[in-house]
Amino acid sequence: MRALARAALVGLLIVATGCIDASRVNSVCRWSDSPPRTLDLRRAADPKVQDRFEKWELRYRAACEPFATCRFVAEVGSGRTASDVAPVVELHDRESRAESNLPLA
């Protein structure tokens, strides 16, 4: 369940910030299977559903390993991040590899 929730959060952050072109990632990674299309929390506790998702997530992360999904360009403003938002920003930057020199997906 935690893996589903974590992946959903990261996915929402990346899509919401416009940092990823999902069609490009899928074409680069040449998926033979698709991720679960919906996050049905009623079924998330089902071991079969969770196992399928976790296997897909492992393949997805391995295929995305050589790529970043965002590039840090510049910081504007005061340079301070509100304490309640900082963990979300840190999660986004870490998961998207925004400060790496990896090619963009």
C-alpha positions in Angstrom: 0.0 0.0 0.0 2.8 2.4 0.8 4.4 1.8 -2.6 1.1 2.6 -4.3 0.7 5.8 -2.3 4.3 6.9 -2.8 4.1 6.3 -6.6 0.8 8.1 -6.8 2.2 11.1 -5.0 5.4 11.3 -7.1 3.4 10.9 -10.2 1.0 13.7 -9.3 3.9 16.0 -8.4 5.7 15.3 -11.7 2.7 15.6 -13.8 1.4 18.7 -11.9 4.7 20.5 -12.4 4.8 19.6 -16.1 8.2 18.1 -15.7 7.5 14.9 -17.7 6.3 13.9 -21.0 4.8 10.5 -20.3 4.5 9.5 -23.9 8.3 10.1 -24.4 9.2 8.1 -21.3 7.0 5.2 -22.5 8.5 5.3 -26.0 12.1 5.5 -24.7 11.4 2.6 -22.2 9.5 0.6 -24.8 7.0 -0.8 -22.3 5.7 -4.3 -23.0 3.1 -3.8 -20.3 1.3 -0.7 -18.9 1.1 0.5 -15.4 -2.2 0.1 -13.5 -4.5 2.7 -15.1 -6.3 3.7 -11.9 -5.5 3.7 -8.3 -8.5 1.9 -6.8 -7.8 2.1 -3.1 -10.5 -0.5 -2.4 -8.3 -3.0 -4.3 -4.9 -1.7 -3.2 -4.8 -4.0 -0.2 -5.3 -7.1 -2.5 -2.0 -8.9 -2.5 -2.3 -9.7 -6.3 -2.9 -6.0 -7.2 -0.1 -4.9 -4.9 2.3 -7.5 -6.3 1.5 -6.6 -9.9 2.1 -2.9 -9.2 5.4 -3.5 -7.3 6.7 -5.7 -10.2 5.8 -3.0 -12.6 7.3 -0.3 -10.4 10.6 -2.1 -10.3 10.7 -2.4 -14.1 9.7 1.2 -14.5 12.4 2.5 -12.1 15.1 0.4 -13.7 14.1 1.6 -17.2 14.1 5.3 -16.0 17.4 5.0 -14.1 19.5 6.7 -16.8 17.1 9.7 -17.1 16.0 12.8 -15.2 12.5 14.1 -15.6 13.2 17.7 -14.6 16.1 20.1 -14.9 16.7 22.7 -12.2 17.2 26.0 -14.1 17.1 28.8 -11.5 15.8 29.8 -8.2 13.9 33.1 -7.9 12.6 35.0 -5.0 13.8 34.9 -1.4 15.5 31.5 -1.7 13.5 30.4 1.4 11.0 27.5 1.2 8.1 27.4 3.6 8.7 24.6 6.1 5.4 22.9 5.3 6.3 22.7 1.6 9.9 21.8 1.9 9.4 18.1 2.2 7.4 18.1 -1.0 10.0 20.1 -2.9 12.7 17.8 -1.6 10.8 14.7 -2.7 10.2 16.2 -6.1 13.8 17.2 -6.6 15.1 13.8 -5.5 12.7 11.7 -7.5 12.9 13.8 -10.6 16.7 14.1 -10.3 16.3 17.8 -11.1 19.9 18.6 -10.1 21.6 15.8 -11.9 23.3 15.9 -15.3 21.3 13.0 -16.6 19.6 13.4 -20.0 15.9 14.3 -19.8 13.4 11.6 -20.4 
